[in-house]
């Protein structure tokens, strides 16, 4: 990998890591925060749900703003906003202040992911773009593992405020790096007018475009495999696999391993195979993982490692398909890639939320004899509070991405 390509990969991967860091780093501090502010589980859940709501909402607009104002100013502004929100969280002396600054974090954390995708397509095309996206995913895939480990160490060593201080420090490093090494990729002549009528018309043209919507839905459903497992992961690990709560590493390692390995393979094969070919292979691998896991769970009692290996296969296939899918989706609107990236990420999160809140809990009702049809889908960065449809109990579980 050339020096410039490596630098851009690390910058864009770092921008994408803000989301996982903002959700997962402070999760080990939940008991400490709850004790200091004298709040229960519902209050702690709000510190995540408010962030996720703000993240989802603003991800719909960051790319559009970058189409009009440029990629670089939006990235730097969002990083500054995230830094301010992180500092505010670290200094909060009451729950209302913490919730407010978590909203600020959520509003700004998604800009790097959205605008970063547009930057890739601005600068590169074809195999080069596919390879860069795969390399970004490979580096980004480390965030789900690093964030909770780092958060746990900071909590034990310095206390819960250190987690938000770490987020602020990370954003400062990104600001300095982007200011010095992230060039503007969207020329002034190629920018969209910042007028409400023009922006509205662009949104409508994208929303009614059938190919764009189908590709967004395809990517959302592929990532929706994560959502299915999120809604049943606690039962799967504790009740089905009969493992202690500390054994969630049996899920994290296959998830991250498959994602990193698949991204590496996708990047290496970018010059040999087209994006369409990689998409077909990726979906074929995901379908095979689903089929094998269904057959296994209906035929045998779930045990490790066999019950979790399909997770690794699934994420391997997902990593093969995502670079090509991203290129194809954003390529439909070359004159407004930022808006396309915003809509793609928003629809992906919407599908993710719908799947995690719907089919997942229903599948739990079909657990019999120690077997489970909770068949796939690793987790993403969420703290989920679920109502179990089968027994009416309310439970909470944490899965760090």
C-alpha positions as a Python dict, from the first residue, in 0.01 Angstrom:
ca = {
    (1, 'X'): (0, 0, 0),
    (2, 'X'): (144, 339, -99),
    (3, 'X'): (212, 600, 168),
    (4, 'X'): (-67, 835, 53),
    (5, 'X'): (-319, 551, 28),
    (6, 'X'): (-223, 425, 375),
    (7, 'X'): (-259, 775, 519),
    (8, 'X'): (-604, 820, 365),
    (9, 'X'): (-711, 474, 483),
    (10, 'X'): (-610, 548, 841),
    (11, 'X'): (-775, 892, 835),
    (12, 'X'): (-1109, 768, 700),
    (13, 'X'): (-1105, 459, 924),
    (14, 'X'): (-1037, 685, 1222),
    (15, 'X'): (-1333, 904, 1130),
    (16, 'X'): (-1556, 597, 1104),
    (17, 'X'): (-1436, 474, 1445),
    (18, 'X'): (-1595, 769, 1626),
    (19, 'X'): (-1931, 591, 1626),
    (20, 'X'): (-1815, 267, 1793),
    (21, 'X'): (-1592, 456, 2036),
    (22, 'X'): (-1880, 681, 2143),
    (23, 'X'): (-2104, 383, 2216),
    (24, 'X'): (-1870, 112, 2339),
    (25, 'X'): (-1590, 287, 2527),
    (26, 'X'): (-1808, 402, 2815),
    (27, 'X'): (-2017, 86, 2852),
    (28, 'X'): (-1791, -60, 3125),
    (29, 'X'): (-1858, 261, 3320),
    (30, 'X'): (-2236, 211, 3338),
    (31, 'X'): (-2236, 100, 3705),
    (32, 'X'): (-2010, 387, 3809),
    (33, 'X'): (-2216, 651, 3624),
    (34, 'X'): (-2537, 504, 3763),
    (35, 'X'): (-2402, 518, 4116),
    (36, 'X'): (-2265, 873, 4090),
    (37, 'X'): (-2587, 1022, 3950),
    (38, 'X'): (-2818, 797, 4152),
    (39, 'X'): (-3004, 669, 3847),
    (40, 'X'): (-3132, 328, 3749),
    (41, 'X'): (-3109, 121, 3436),
    (42, 'X'): (-3362, 337, 3250),
    (43, 'X'): (-3155, 649, 3302),
    (44, 'X'): (-2843, 474, 3177),
    (45, 'X'): (-3032, 343, 2876),
    (46, 'X'): (-3120, 703, 2791),
    (47, 'X'): (-2752, 795, 2766),
    (48, 'X'): (-2728, 556, 2473),
    (49, 'X'): (-3072, 595, 2314),
    (50, 'X'): (-3043, 975, 2298),
    (51, 'X'): (-2703, 940, 2131),
    (52, 'X'): (-2832, 685, 1878),
    (53, 'X'): (-3138, 896, 1793),
    (54, 'X'): (-2923, 1204, 1729),
    (55, 'X'): (-2674, 996, 1530),
    (56, 'X'): (-2946, 853, 1307),
    (57, 'X'): (-3116, 1186, 1250),
    (58, 'X'): (-2808, 1387, 1162),
    (59, 'X'): (-2659, 1116, 942),
    (60, 'X'): (-2936, 1208, 701),
    (61, 'X'): (-2788, 1556, 649),
    (62, 'X'): (-2409, 1550, 686),
    (63, 'X'): (-2350, 1420, 335),
    (64, 'X'): (-2593, 1671, 185),
    (65, 'X'): (-2416, 1958, 359),
    (66, 'X'): (-2082, 1832, 229),
    (67, 'X'): (-2221, 1838, -127),
    (68, 'X'): (-2272, 2212, -86),
    (69, 'X'): (-1998, 2324, 152),
    (70, 'X'): (-1722, 2076, 74),
    (71, 'X'): (-1605, 1757, 244),
    (72, 'X'): (-1316, 1898, 447),
    (73, 'X'): (-1504, 2182, 627),
    (74, 'X'): (-1785, 1947, 729),
    (75, 'X'): (-1543, 1686, 864),
    (76, 'X'): (-1349, 1943, 1066),
    (77, 'X'): (-1664, 2109, 1199),
    (78, 'X'): (-1816, 1775, 1303),
    (79, 'X'): (-1493, 1670, 1476),
    (80, 'X'): (-1487, 1997, 1668),
    (81, 'X'): (-1848, 1945, 1770),
    (82, 'X'): (-1776, 1590, 1881),
    (83, 'X'): (-1478, 1710, 2085),
    (84, 'X'): (-1694, 1971, 2258),
    (85, 'X'): (-1961, 1712, 2333),
    (86, 'X'): (-1704, 1471, 2476),
    (87, 'X'): (-1556, 1738, 2701),
    (88, 'X'): (-1906, 1829, 2815),
    (89, 'X'): (-1980, 1466, 2901),
    (90, 'X'): (-1658, 1439, 3100),
    (91, 'X'): (-1747, 1750, 3301),
    (92, 'X'): (-2117, 1674, 3352),
    (93, 'X'): (-2238, 1695, 3711),
    (94, 'X'): (-2595, 1576, 3655),
    (95, 'X'): (-2782, 1339, 3426),
    (96, 'X'): (-2954, 1610, 3222),
    (97, 'X'): (-2618, 1763, 3130),
    (98, 'X'): (-2477, 1422, 3037),
    (99, 'X'): (-2778, 1349, 2816),
    (100, 'X'): (-2748, 1687, 2644),
    (101, 'X'): (-2383, 1639, 2562),
    (102, 'X'): (-2449, 1284, 2448),
    (103, 'X'): (-2689, 1435, 2196),
    (104, 'X'): (-2408, 1664, 2078),
    (105, 'X'): (-2186, 1359, 2038),
    (106, 'X'): (-2456, 1178, 1843),
    (107, 'X'): (-2519, 1472, 1611),
    (108, 'X'): (-2153, 1482, 1512),
    (109, 'X'): (-2025, 1123, 1529),
    (110, 'X'): (-2183, 1008, 1203),
    (111, 'X'): (-2026, 1273, 982),
    (112, 'X'): (-1699, 1086, 942),
    (113, 'X'): (-1864, 767, 823),
    (114, 'X'): (-2098, 941, 579),
    (115, 'X'): (-1860, 1200, 434),
    (116, 'X'): (-1577, 948, 429),
    (117, 'X'): (-1769, 730, 184),
    (118, 'X'): (-1825, 1029, -42),
    (119, 'X'): (-1454, 1118, -25),
    (120, 'X'): (-1358, 770, -146),
    (121, 'X'): (-1584, 799, -449),
    (122, 'X'): (-1469, 1156, -516),
    (123, 'X'): (-1106, 1051, -537),
    (124, 'X'): (-1119, 698, -675),
    (125, 'X'): (-1324, 464, -889),
    (126, 'X'): (-1325, 101, -994),
    (127, 'X'): (-1080, -139, -833),
    (128, 'X'): (-892, 139, -652),
    (129, 'X'): (-1208, 256, -473),
    (130, 'X'): (-1309, -101, -391),
    (131, 'X'): (-966, -170, -244),
    (132, 'X'): (-967, 149, -35),
    (133, 'X'): (-1314, 77, 108),
    (134, 'X'): (-1204, -277, 194),
    (135, 'X'): (-891, -148, 367),
    (136, 'X'): (-1095, 106, 564),
    (137, 'X'): (-1330, -171, 677),
    (138, 'X'): (-1035, -384, 783),
    (139, 'X'): (-898, -110, 1011),
    (140, 'X'): (-1245, -4, 1125),
    (141, 'X'): (-1321, -363, 1225),
    (142, 'X'): (-1073, -335, 1510),
    (143, 'X'): (-1280, -65, 1685),
    (144, 'X'): (-1544, -303, 1826),
    (145, 'X'): (-1272, -500, 2003),
    (146, 'X'): (-1056, -210, 2117),
    (147, 'X'): (-1329, 21, 2249),
    (148, 'X'): (-1466, -187, 2541),
    (149, 'X'): (-1117, -305, 2639),
    (150, 'X'): (-989, 51, 2646),
    (151, 'X'): (-1302, 165, 2829),
    (152, 'X'): (-1264, -101, 3095),
    (153, 'X'): (-901, -9, 3158),
    (154, 'X'): (-982, 363, 3177),
    (155, 'X'): (-1269, 296, 3417),
    (156, 'X'): (-1059, 89, 3653),
    (157, 'X'): (-760, 323, 3638),
    (158, 'X'): (-911, 672, 3625),
    (159, 'X'): (-1291, 647, 3655),
    (160, 'X'): (-1579, 695, 3414),
    (161, 'X'): (-1495, 1053, 3313),
    (162, 'X'): (-1170, 931, 3160),
    (163, 'X'): (-1368, 750, 2890),
    (164, 'X'): (-1509, 1075, 2760),
    (165, 'X'): (-1171, 1244, 2800),
    (166, 'X'): (-1031, 970, 2576),
    (167, 'X'): (-1300, 1042, 2315),
    (168, 'X'): (-1212, 1412, 2325),
    (169, 'X'): (-841, 1333, 2287),
    (170, 'X'): (-909, 1099, 1997),
    (171, 'X'): (-1112, 1368, 1820),
    (172, 'X'): (-832, 1623, 1876),
    (173, 'X'): (-586, 1384, 1710),
    (174, 'X'): (-827, 1345, 1417),
    (175, 'X'): (-872, 1721, 1387),
    (176, 'X'): (-497, 1774, 1368),
    (177, 'X'): (-453, 1485, 1124),
    (178, 'X'): (-737, 1593, 894),
    (179, 'X'): (-630, 1957, 903),
    (180, 'X'): (-286, 1860, 785),
    (181, 'X'): (-345, 1558, 564),
    (182, 'X'): (-704, 1551, 437),
    (183, 'X'): (-733, 1752, 114),
    (184, 'X'): (-1062, 1875, -23),
    (185, 'X'): (-1199, 1617, -268),
    (186, 'X'): (-1498, 1811, -402),
    (187, 'X'): (-1410, 2109, -625),
    (188, 'X'): (-1613, 2425, -582),
    (189, 'X'): (-1748, 2396, -935),
    (190, 'X'): (-1894, 2052, -857),
    (191, 'X'): (-2085, 2155, -545),
    (192, 'X'): (-2461, 2171, -513),
    (193, 'X'): (-2637, 2499, -430),
    (194, 'X'): (-2725, 2534, -62),
    (195, 'X'): (-3090, 2610, -132),
    (196, 'X'): (-3383, 2433, 29),
    (197, 'X'): (-3563, 2381, -302),
    (198, 'X'): (-3254, 2225, -463),
    (199, 'X'): (-3183, 2004, -163),
    (200, 'X'): (-3546, 1891, -142),
    (201, 'X'): (-3549, 1809, -512),
    (202, 'X'): (-3228, 1609, -477),
    (203, 'X'): (-3367, 1408, -185),
    (204, 'X'): (-3684, 1329, -378),
    (205, 'X'): (-3491, 1224, -687),
    (206, 'X'): (-3285, 982, -479),
    (207, 'X'): (-3577, 845, -279),
    (208, 'X'): (-3784, 764, -588),
    (209, 'X'): (-3493, 607, -778),
    (210, 'X'): (-3571, 234, -774),
    (211, 'X'): (-3214, 108, -822),
    (212, 'X'): (-3082, 332, -547),
    (213, 'X'): (-3350, 220, -303),
    (214, 'X'): (-3305, -149, -384),
    (215, 'X'): (-2930, -127, -330),
    (216, 'X'): (-2977, 55, -2),
    (217, 'X'): (-3228, -206, 112),
    (218, 'X'): (-2994, -488, 7),
    (219, 'X'): (-2711, -343, 212),
    (220, 'X'): (-2943, -272, 503),
    (221, 'X'): (-3071, -629, 505),
    (222, 'X'): (-2717, -766, 487),
    (223, 'X'): (-2624, -565, 794),
    (224, 'X'): (-2962, -659, 940),
    (225, 'X'): (-2814, -999, 1011),
    (226, 'X'): (-2642, -826, 1302),
    (227, 'X'): (-2975, -699, 1428),
    (228, 'X'): (-3127, -1047, 1446),
    (229, 'X'): (-2856, -1160, 1679),
    (230, 'X'): (-2866, -844, 1890),
    (231, 'X'): (-3224, -914, 1990),
    (232, 'X'): (-3137, -1266, 2110),
    (233, 'X'): (-2767, -1260, 2194),
    (234, 'X'): (-2805, -1280, 2571),
    (235, 'X'): (-3024, -1591, 2553),
    (236, 'X'): (-2795, -1743, 2294),
    (237, 'X'): (-2480, -1708, 2502),
    (238, 'X'): (-2622, -1768, 2849),
    (239, 'X'): (-2923, -1999, 2799),
    (240, 'X'): (-2840, -2183, 2479),
    (241, 'X'): (-2461, -2207, 2491),
    (242, 'X'): (-2477, -2212, 2875),
    (243, 'X'): (-2180, -1978, 2903),
    (244, 'X'): (-2125, -1702, 3161),
    (245, 'X'): (-2182, -1336, 3071),
    (246, 'X'): (-1806, -1293, 3048),
    (247, 'X'): (-1796, -1531, 2750),
    (248, 'X'): (-1926, -1286, 2490),
    (249, 'X'): (-1579, -1306, 2338),
    (250, 'X'): (-1706, -1618, 2165),
    (251, 'X'): (-1912, -1377, 1956),
    (252, 'X'): (-1674, -1084, 1926),
    (253, 'X'): (-1378, -1280, 1797),
    (254, 'X'): (-1564, -1454, 1510),
    (255, 'X'): (-1737, -1129, 1419),
    (256, 'X'): (-1421, -921, 1406),
    (257, 'X'): (-1211, -1199, 1259),
    (258, 'X'): (-1452, -1255, 971),
    (259, 'X'): (-1484, -884, 901),
    (260, 'X'): (-1109, -819, 903),
    (261, 'X'): (-1025, -1130, 702),
    (262, 'X'): (-1299, -1063, 447),
    (263, 'X'): (-1190, -701, 406),
    (264, 'X'): (-832, -811, 352),
    (265, 'X'): (-933, -1062, 86),
    (266, 'X'): (-1164, -810, -81),
    (267, 'X'): (-884, -556, -105),
    (268, 'X'): (-641, -808, -250),
    (269, 'X'): (-891, -929, -510),
    (270, 'X'): (-1007, -582, -617),
    (271, 'X'): (-780, -580, -924),
    (272, 'X'): (-883, -929, -1032),
    (273, 'X'): (-1260, -927, -989),
    (274, 'X'): (-1525, -663, -1054),
    (275, 'X'): (-1744, -519, -783),
    (276, 'X'): (-2042, -715, -920),
    (277, 'X'): (-1851, -1042, -896),
    (278, 'X'): (-1747, -970, -537),
    (279, 'X'): (-2104, -885, -444),
    (280, 'X'): (-2230, -1214, -584),
    (281, 'X'): (-1961, -1411, -406),
    (282, 'X'): (-2022, -1221, -81),
    (283, 'X'): (-2395, -1285, -82),
    (284, 'X'): (-2332, -1647, -175),
    (285, 'X'): (-2104, -1685, 128),
    (286, 'X'): (-2363, -1519, 354),
    (287, 'X'): (-2637, -1747, 221),
    (288, 'X'): (-2416, -2050, 281),
    (289, 'X'): (-2347, -1936, 637),
    (290, 'X'): (-2718, -1896, 705),
    (291, 'X'): (-2800, -2236, 555),
    (292, 'X'): (-2527, -2420, 745),
    (293, 'X'): (-2625, -2256, 1070),
    (294, 'X'): (-2994, -2337, 1025),
    (295, 'X'): (-2915, -2700, 951),
    (296, 'X'): (-2682, -2719, 1249),
    (297, 'X'): (-2920, -2559, 1500),
    (298, 'X'): (-3208, -2783, 1393),
    (299, 'X'): (-2992, -3096, 1401),
    (300, 'X'): (-2764, -3057, 1702),
    (301, 'X'): (-2747, -2891, 2041),
    (302, 'X'): (-2564, -2561, 2010),
    (303, 'X'): (-2208, -2571, 2137),
    (304, 'X'): (-1895, -2371, 2078),
    (305, 'X'): (-1716, -2337, 1847),
    (306, 'X'): (-1959, -2485, 1593),
    (307, 'X'): (-2250, -2257, 1684),
    (308, 'X'): (-2046, -1941, 1631),
    (309, 'X'): (-1836, -2031, 1328),
    (310, 'X'): (-2119, -1934, 1088),
    (311, 'X'): (-2100, -1583, 1235),
    (312, 'X'): (-1743, -1556, 1112),
    (313, 'X'): (-1841, -1693, 772),
    (314, 'X'): (-2127, -1446, 747),
    (315, 'X'): (-1916, -1142, 829),
    (316, 'X'): (-1649, -1268, 591),
    (317, 'X'): (-1907, -1268, 311),
    (318, 'X'): (-2041, -931, 421),
    (319, 'X'): (-1694, -779, 401),
    (320, 'X'): (-1653, -918, 51),
    (321, 'X'): (-1977, -759, -68),
    (322, 'X'): (-1983, -420, 107),
    (323, 'X'): (-1711, -239, -94),
    (324, 'X'): (-1877, -320, -425),
    (325, 'X'): (-2223, -241, -290),
    (326, 'X'): (-2107, 95, -159),
    (327, 'X'): (-1946, 185, -490),
    (328, 'X'): (-2252, 87, -691),
    (329, 'X'): (-2494, 272, -465),
    (330, 'X'): (-2302, 598, -452),
    (331, 'X'): (-2220, 573, -821),
    (332, 'X'): (-2584, 628, -914),
    (333, 'X'): (-2560, 996, -817),
    (334, 'X'): (-2204, 1111, -897),
    (335, 'X'): (-2308, 1476, -866),
    (336, 'X'): (-2441, 1435, -511),
    (337, 'X'): (-2249, 1149, -353),
    (338, 'X'): (-2278, 1305, -10),
    (339, 'X'): (-2655, 1299, -16),
    (340, 'X'): (-2650, 942, -145),
    (341, 'X'): (-2417, 839, 139),
    (342, 'X'): (-2644, 1010, 391),
    (343, 'X'): (-2954, 831, 268),
    (344, 'X'): (-2772, 499, 244),
    (345, 'X'): (-2652, 518, 605),
    (346, 'X'): (-2990, 640, 731),
    (347, 'X'): (-3182, 361, 560),
    (348, 'X'): (-2926, 108, 681),
    (349, 'X'): (-2976, 217, 1041),
    (350, 'X'): (-3354, 222, 997),
    (351, 'X'): (-3361, -135, 865),
    (352, 'X'): (-3122, -237, 1142),
    (353, 'X'): (-3356, -91, 1406),
    (354, 'X'): (-3668, -250, 1253),
    (355, 'X'): (-3510, -595, 1236),
    (356, 'X'): (-3363, -581, 1586),
    (357, 'X'): (-3697, -473, 1731),
    (358, 'X'): (-3915, -717, 1536),
    (359, 'X'): (-3815, -1061, 1407),
    (360, 'X'): (-3536, -1120, 1659),
    (361, 'X'): (-3750, -1155, 1972),
    (362, 'X'): (-4001, -1368, 1780),
    (363, 'X'): (-3732, -1620, 1697),
    (364, 'X'): (-3669, -1670, 2068),
    (365, 'X'): (-4013, -1825, 2110),
    (366, 'X'): (-3897, -2124, 1905),
    (367, 'X'): (-3620, -2236, 2140),
    (368, 'X'): (-3681, -2598, 2232),
    (369, 'X'): (-3469, -2866, 2391),
    (370, 'X'): (-3164, -2643, 2422),
    (371, 'X'): (-3171, -2571, 2051),
    (372, 'X'): (-3218, -2235, 1894),
    (373, 'X'): (-3312, -2088, 1562),
    (374, 'X'): (-3149, -1761, 1653),
    (375, 'X'): (-2940, -1827, 1350),
    (376, 'X'): (-2707, -1551, 1265),
    (377, 'X'): (-2620, -1196, 1300),
    (378, 'X'): (-2349, -1074, 1527),
    (379, 'X'): (-2391, -744, 1701),
    (380, 'X'): (-2333, -383, 1633),
    (381, 'X'): (-2271, -97, 1874),
    (382, 'X'): (-2589, -93, 2082),
    (383, 'X'): (-2713, -138, 2434),
    (384, 'X'): (-3046, -311, 2389),
    (385, 'X'): (-3332, -324, 2636),
    (386, 'X'): (-3576, -585, 2519),
    (387, 'X'): (-3914, -719, 2618),
    (388, 'X'): (-3909, -1095, 2574),
    (389, 'X'): (-4220, -1205, 2388),
    (390, 'X'): (-4214, -1553, 2535),
    (391, 'X'): (-4206, -1495, 2909),
    (392, 'X'): (-4286, -1126, 2955),
    (393, 'X'): (-3969, -1059, 3151),
    (394, 'X'): (-3773, -746, 3090),
    (395, 'X'): (-3402, -793, 3043),
    (396, 'X'): (-3103, -589, 2945),
    (397, 'X'): (-2790, -697, 2778),
    (398, 'X'): (-2484, -527, 2647),
    (399, 'X'): (-2305, -608, 2331),
    (400, 'X'): (-2010, -392, 2250),
    (401, 'X'): (-1928, -320, 1890),
}
